Amino acid sequence: MTGAGDGVLAVDSGGSGLRVVVSGTERGLLAQRESREPVLTGARGIDPGHLMAQLVPMVRALTAETGVTALSTAVVGAAGLATLGDALRAELPAAVEREFGIRRVALVADAVTAYVGALGPRPGAVVAAGTGLIAVGTDLTCWRRADGWGHLLGDCGSGAWIGRAGLEAALRAYDGRPGGSAGLLARAENVFGPVRGLPGSLYPRQDRPAVLASFAPEVAACADGDPVAASILRAAARHMAESAAAVCPATGEPLVAVTGGLFKMGDPLLVPLQEELSRRLPHAPLVPAAGDPLAGSVRIARDLAAGALTLPSDEAMLCVMTGTKD
């Protein structure tokens, strides 16, 4: 692919690594690179130096592959931007300008790129659920978010939440307490070994949310015929719908979408979720997500380059910045 001319850079940085696209402003997605190494976080939050160390070689390769001769705009969607993004906001625009000549940089929370990937620039609400969970909504004048507080304080209905509830039901069955599930106990021991050793192997781990979430598919697989497992998924669906209702515009014609790996569990979760959303948000129909967070980054980059961005600005959620020469 050659002769693409001007283009934009779109980045999706999350817990599983870094995805990067160089795209022509009007020619669609041209080329993509991916790293499985998540960007480091430390005392200063998300590490801009580590992000740039991965980004520079990928962008060099992509511009050579696509024939894009100049990048006018960059959009960096990053997990944790709202609470861990101070160093990115302070250093990344100048670094991107220095390395690529890009003077217009948008730093965007991954929940917003998930929103735009799913619904585009229109009013509504999106629930993004994987290991964690967050709901984001907008009426195109401001952003609203609900949950996303992590597995100890929130992320209600998430993979970690479902997995923890499933393991609790397994331990209740092991103890002989009410609310237990023999089916979940058998699955827990198949996955983790004897459950009496589970606290000692789980509590010290730094990746506890991911370990808990790894049990969520077992809960879904057990739901057909196991009332305890089914009730866990119904409760998860209720939590999701509550978060969506907290952020969805109350008037107009908003849409609702869900996105993220958790929904690969299929009908055991989706059917009760559709019921809960219909009950709580009758004015906001559920629609399929059009794309993922990387697609959202590309859409924001193209709109920003064309001067057509209609999404509301927010220092923590979507902030357009320029390099040192402005």
HELIX and SHEET records of a PDB file:
HELIX    1   1 PRO A   48  THR A   66  1                                  19    
HELIX    2   2 LEU A   81  LEU A   84  1                                   4    
HELIX    3   3 ASP A   86  PHE A  100  1                                  15    
HELIX    4   4 ASP A  110  LEU A  119  1                                  10    
HELIX    5   5 GLY A  159  ASP A  175  1                                  17    
HELIX    6   6 ALA A  182  PHE A  192  1                                  11    
HELIX    7   7 VAL A  195  GLY A  197  5                                   3    
HELIX    8   8 LEU A  198  LEU A  202  1                                   5    
HELIX    9   9 ARG A  208  ALA A  213  1                                   6    
HELIX   10  10 ALA A  216  CYS A  222  1                                   7    
HELIX   11  11 PRO A  227  VAL A  247  1                                  21    
HELIX   12  12 GLY A  261  MET A  265  5                                   5    
HELIX   13  13 ASP A  267  ARG A  280  1                                  14    
HELIX   14  14 PRO A  293  ALA A  305  1                                  13    
SHEET    1   A 6 LEU A  29  SER A  35  0                                        
SHEET    2   A 6 GLY A  17  GLY A  24 -1                                        
SHEET    3   A 6 GLY A   5  GLY A  14 -1                                        
SHEET    4   A 6 VAL A  68  ALA A  78  1                                        
SHEET    5   A 6 ARG A 104  ALA A 109  1                                        
SHEET    6   A 6 LEU A 318  THR A 322 -1                                        
SHEET    1   B 2 THR A  41  GLY A  42  0                                        
SHEET    2   B 2 GLY A  45  ILE A  46 -1                                        
SHEET    1   C 4 TRP A 143  ASP A 147  0                                        
SHEET    2   C 4 LEU A 133  THR A 138 -1                                        
SHEET    3   C 4 GLY A 124  ALA A 129 -1                                        
SHEET    4   C 4 LEU A 255  THR A 259  1                                        
END                                                                             
